Amino acid sequence: MGSMVFAVEPVLNRNAFRLPDCWRGVFSYGLAPQANRYLQEGKMDLKYMQMTDRDFVMEIDSHVNELQYKNRVYTKTGYIIWENGRRTGLLHYSVLWDNLPFLNLIYVAEPNRNQGIGSQALKLWEEDMKAQGYKMVLLSTQVDENAQHLYRKSGYIDCGALLMNGTPFEQPMEMFMRKIL
């Protein structure tokens, strides 16, 4: 099966992307049609990041700059976790090799941890990735972090590790985990 390439040109005055006319109606700003929805599980919502979420995200994620934040909003690769109408966390992913979603960050505010919110958010993200046609997801965590237990309970299995010894990014071993959707 061949692949099709098309150009997406930015439309700066509308903060959106313009697709070639032949693709109009097929994609929504270059993403699958479901990209404009939000996901809900019980009292918890997972909504795509908006520009109005900027201060909340920037306070939590010290690794993101202004341009990266805008990219998360425009590409719908960032989500805000809402609990009872309040922002309580965030989730961000990227896509490796154009076909493998990699969870960069999932964060739940301290007072809301250990209540199943992270598990629900992870489940909703996986459902969204499956709906977009992905067959597997990948994530990582440091071996000294407790998140690995959440991931294993959610069906993730170990699939590799990265050692950063002797580099400017010195840290404990980074463990990679995968899940078939």
C-alpha positions as CSV (number, residue, x, y, z in Angstrom):
1,M,0.0,0.0,0.0
2,G,1.5,3.4,-1.0
3,S,1.5,6.5,1.2
4,M,0.1,9.8,0.3
5,V,1.8,13.1,1.1
6,F,0.1,16.4,1.3
7,A,1.2,19.9,2.5
8,V,-0.5,21.7,5.4
9,E,0.0,25.4,5.3
10,P,-0.5,27.6,8.4
11,V,-3.2,30.2,8.3
12,L,-1.7,32.7,10.8
13,N,-4.7,35.0,11.2
14,R,-7.0,32.1,12.2
15,N,-4.5,30.1,14.4
16,A,-5.4,27.0,12.3
17,F,-4.0,25.0,9.4
18,R,-5.4,24.9,5.9
19,L,-5.5,21.6,4.1
20,P,-5.5,21.3,0.3
21,D,-9.1,21.6,-1.1
22,C,-9.3,17.9,-2.0
23,W,-8.9,17.0,1.7
24,R,-11.5,19.4,3.1
25,G,-14.1,17.4,5.1
26,V,-11.9,14.4,5.4
27,F,-9.7,15.8,8.2
28,S,-10.2,18.5,10.8
29,Y,-7.1,20.7,10.8
30,G,-5.1,17.6,9.7
31,L,-6.4,15.4,12.5
32,A,-8.9,12.6,12.6
33,P,-12.6,13.8,12.8
34,Q,-12.9,12.7,16.5
35,A,-10.1,15.3,17.4
36,N,-12.7,18.0,18.2
37,R,-14.5,16.0,20.9
38,Y,-13.6,15.6,24.5
39,L,-13.7,12.4,26.5
40,Q,-15.6,11.7,29.7
41,E,-15.5,8.9,32.3
42,G,-17.8,9.4,35.3
43,K,-17.1,12.8,36.9
44,M,-13.7,13.1,35.1
45,D,-13.3,14.8,31.7
46,L,-10.2,14.7,29.5
47,K,-10.4,17.8,27.2
48,Y,-7.9,19.0,24.6
49,M,-5.7,21.9,25.8
50,Q,-6.9,25.4,24.9
51,M,-5.0,28.6,25.0
52,T,-7.0,29.5,28.2
53,D,-5.2,26.6,29.9
54,R,-1.8,28.1,29.4
55,D,-1.1,29.3,32.9
56,F,-2.2,26.0,34.5
57,V,0.0,24.0,32.2
58,M,3.1,26.3,32.4
59,E,2.9,26.2,36.2
60,I,3.1,22.4,36.2
61,D,5.3,21.6,33.1
62,S,8.6,23.4,33.4
63,H,9.9,21.8,30.2
64,V,7.4,23.5,27.9
65,N,8.0,26.9,26.3
66,E,5.4,29.2,24.7
67,L,5.9,27.8,21.2
68,Q,5.7,24.2,22.4
69,Y,2.5,25.0,24.3
70,K,0.9,26.5,21.2
71,N,1.9,23.5,19.3
72,R,0.1,21.2,21.8
73,V,-3.0,23.2,21.5
74,Y,-3.0,23.3,17.7
75,T,-2.1,19.7,17.2
76,K,-4.3,18.4,20.0
77,T,-1.5,16.5,21.6
78,G,-2.2,17.9,25.0
79,Y,-5.2,17.3,27.3
80,I,-6.4,18.8,30.6
81,I,-7.8,16.5,33.2
82,W,-10.9,17.9,34.7
83,E,-12.5,16.6,37.9
84,N,-15.9,18.1,39.1
85,G,-15.4,21.1,36.8
86,R,-11.9,21.9,38.0
87,R,-8.5,21.4,36.3
88,T,-6.8,18.7,38.2
89,G,-4.0,17.5,35.9
90,L,-2.7,17.2,32.4
91,L,-1.5,14.7,29.8
92,H,0.7,15.3,26.8
93,Y,1.9,12.9,24.1
94,S,3.9,13.0,20.9
95,V,3.9,10.6,17.9
96,L,7.2,8.7,17.2
97,W,7.9,7.6,13.6
98,D,4.5,9.0,12.5
99,N,2.7,5.9,13.9
100,L,3.5,5.3,17.6
101,P,1.9,7.6,20.3
102,F,4.4,8.2,23.2
103,L,3.0,9.5,26.4
104,N,5.4,12.3,27.4
105,L,3.6,13.3,30.7
106,I,0.7,12.5,32.8
107,Y,0.2,14.6,35.9
108,V,-2.5,14.6,38.6
109,A,-2.4,17.3,41.3
110,E,-1.4,16.0,44.7
111,P,-4.7,16.3,46.5
112,N,-6.4,14.3,43.7
113,R,-3.9,11.4,43.5
114,N,-4.8,7.8,44.4
115,Q,-8.4,8.3,43.5
116,G,-8.3,6.6,40.1
117,I,-8.1,9.9,38.1
118,G,-4.8,9.0,36.5
119,S,-6.0,5.5,35.5
120,Q,-9.2,7.0,34.0
121,A,-7.2,9.7,32.1
122,L,-4.9,7.0,30.8
123,K,-7.8,4.8,29.7
124,L,-9.5,7.7,27.9
125,W,-6.2,8.7,26.1
126,E,-5.8,5.1,25.0
127,E,-9.4,5.1,23.6
128,D,-8.6,8.3,21.7
129,M,-5.4,6.8,20.3
130,K,-7.3,3.7,19.2
131,A,-10.1,5.8,17.6
132,Q,-7.4,7.7,15.6
133,G,-6.2,4.3,14.2
134,Y,-3.1,3.7,16.4
135,K,-2.5,0.0,17.3
136,M,0.0,0.5,20.2
137,V,1.1,3.2,22.6
138,L,4.4,3.7,24.4
139,L,5.4,5.5,27.6
140,S,8.4,5.7,29.9
141,T,9.1,6.4,33.6
142,Q,12.2,6.4,35.7
143,V,12.7,3.2,37.6
144,D,12.5,5.0,40.9
145,E,9.1,6.4,40.2
146,N,5.8,4.8,41.5
147,A,4.0,5.5,38.2
148,Q,5.3,2.2,36.8
149,H,2.8,0.4,39.1
150,L,-0.1,2.3,37.7
151,Y,1.1,1.5,34.2
152,R,1.4,-2.2,34.9
153,K,-2.1,-2.3,36.4
154,S,-3.3,-0.7,33.2
155,G,-1.8,-3.4,31.1
156,Y,1.5,-2.0,30.1
157,I,4.6,-4.3,29.8
158,D,8.3,-3.4,30.0
159,C,9.9,-3.2,26.6
160,G,13.3,-1.5,27.2
161,A,15.4,1.0,29.1
162,L,17.7,3.9,28.6
163,L,20.7,4.8,30.7
164,M,21.8,8.4,30.7
165,N,25.0,8.0,32.8
166,G,27.8,10.4,31.9
167,T,25.5,12.8,30.0
168,P,24.1,16.2,30.8
169,F,20.8,14.4,31.4
170,E,22.0,12.3,34.3
171,Q,19.1,10.5,36.0
172,P,18.0,7.1,37.1
173,M,17.4,4.5,34.3
174,E,14.4,5.4,32.2
175,M,12.1,2.3,31.7
176,F,10.0,2.0,28.5
177,M,6.6,0.3,28.5
178,R,4.2,-0.5,25.8
179,K,0.5,-1.5,25.4
180,I,-1.2,-3.0,22.4
181,L,-4.6,-1.3,21.9
